[in-house]
């Protein structure tokens, strides 16, 4: 995984946007505004853990992180299969981390 000048991390082997047609996946967490209020000063730590779990799943499927804001990610993959496998891995990782 490489880090761009703008701070975004690029997963995958080459760290570049998938050539040809790409598939995207935008995992978002429900209730994140409620969590910010409930966790207060602990939220940055929880957010960093959340981002780490998602970035690991994206990298495992050679995904490309296009953008992220808060707990939301926009990522692209070379195939729909890789996007779905990443989404499943994210769900499992978050469920196991709860």
C-alpha positions in Angstrom: 0.0 0.0 0.0 1.3 3.5 -0.9 0.4 6.9 0.5 -0.2 9.7 -1.9 0.8 13.3 -1.3 -2.8 14.1 -0.4 -2.7 11.5 2.4 -4.9 8.9 0.6 -3.7 5.4 0.6 -3.7 3.2 -2.5 -4.1 -0.5 -2.0 -3.2 -3.3 -4.4 0.1 -4.4 -5.8 0.8 -1.5 -8.2 -1.2 1.1 -6.2 -2.7 2.4 -9.4 -6.3 2.9 -10.5 -7.7 -0.3 -12.3 -7.3 -0.1 -16.0 -10.4 -0.5 -18.3 -13.8 -0.8 -16.6 -13.7 -0.6 -12.9 -16.2 -1.5 -10.2 -16.7 0.7 -7.2 -17.7 0.1 -3.6 -18.7 2.8 -1.1 -18.9 1.3 2.4 -20.6 3.6 4.8 -21.6 3.0 8.4 -25.1 3.6 9.6 -25.4 5.8 12.7 -22.0 7.3 12.6 -23.3 10.7 13.6 -24.7 9.1 16.7 -21.4 7.4 17.4 -19.5 10.7 17.2 -21.8 12.2 19.9 -21.7 9.1 22.1 -18.0 8.4 21.9 -16.8 12.0 22.1 -13.0 12.1 22.6 -12.7 8.3 21.9 -14.2 8.7 18.4 -10.8 9.4 16.7 -9.4 6.1 18.0 -12.5 4.2 16.9 -12.4 5.9 13.5 -8.8 5.0 13.0 -9.5 1.3 13.8 -12.5 1.4 11.4 -10.3 2.9 8.6 -7.6 0.3 9.3 -10.0 -2.6 8.9 -11.5 -1.2 5.7 -8.0 -0.4 4.2 -6.8 -3.9 5.0 -9.8 -5.5 3.2 -9.4 -3.1 0.2 -5.7 -3.9 -0.1 -6.3 -7.7 0.1 -8.5 -7.4 -3.0 -6.0 -5.1 -4.8 -8.5 -2.2 -4.5 -7.8 1.5 -5.1 -8.9 4.0 -2.5 -10.3 6.9 -4.5 -11.4 9.1 -1.5 -12.4 8.9 2.1 -14.3 11.3 4.4 -14.8 10.4 8.0 -16.0 6.7 8.0 -17.0 6.7 4.3 -14.8 5.3 1.6 -14.9 5.3 -2.2 -12.9 2.5 -3.6 -12.5 0.9 -7.0 -11.7 -2.6 -8.1 -10.7 -4.3 -11.4 -13.6 -6.7 -11.1 -17.0 -7.0 -9.5 -15.9 -10.2 -7.8 -13.1 -8.3 -6.0 -15.5 -5.6 -5.0 -18.0 -8.1 -3.5 -15.2 -10.1 -1.8 -14.0 -6.8 -0.3 -17.5 -5.9 0.9 -17.9 -9.3 2.6 -14.5 -9.0 4.2 -15.4 -5.5 5.6 -18.7 -6.8 7.0 -16.9 -9.7 8.7 -14.1 -7.6 10.0 -16.5 -5.0 11.5 -18.7 -7.7 13.0 -15.7 -9.4 14.5 -14.4 -6.1 15.9 -17.6 -5.0 17.6 
